[in-house]
Amino acid sequence: MKPIIFLFLIAAIFAVSVFAQNVKPKLPALPADIADWKGENSDKILDNPIIKTRLKKLLGKKNYASFLESFETLTPIEKTNDILFSSGCLLHACTHLESAIAIDLVNNTIHAAIYNEVKKTKYFNERGSKTPKSITNWADRLNSLKNNENSFESQFNPEDVAHDFIILKVLM
């Protein structure tokens, strides 16, 4: 009888520990009026103490600094369905260094991304949730711009321009 109770006790402890690992910690609630922030400047999101704390935790110290650095130029907050989205870029370096934030109002999750044209885009999602379309679309647009720019640069050859200029000069 004692071995059965012992096995039952071990099984119960094992079940509780497995369950405890799957429970996601509760995140602090978002500001009550956040759903009404559409059209406001991005700094309303970035300066909010609750969001700021969660964003710092999500990104870590180094990435948080980089994220804010590339939010010098702000865009208005957009709202699509239950997602708030905003992006910003480094002053005089838009399309080269940008950041974006999305807040899922239903799932109470914050998502962020940092785009750097010479590095791979970094994505950060609370609770390991899926990156919202607003952020992936933003990153896709930036990558598309980069690819088009590289395509133009590969077609432009300064030597050809110099050669054409010399021919024109001779003909004149």
Secondary structure, 3 states (H helix, E strand, C coil): CHHHHHHHHHHHHHHHHHHHHHCCCCCCCCCCCHHHCCCCECHHHHCCHHHHHHHHHHHHHHHHHHHHHCCCEECECEEECCEEEEEEECCCCCCCEEEEEEEECCCCEEEEEEEECCCCCEEEEHHHCCCCHHHHHHHHHHHHHHHHHHHHHHHCCHHHHHHHHHHHHHHC
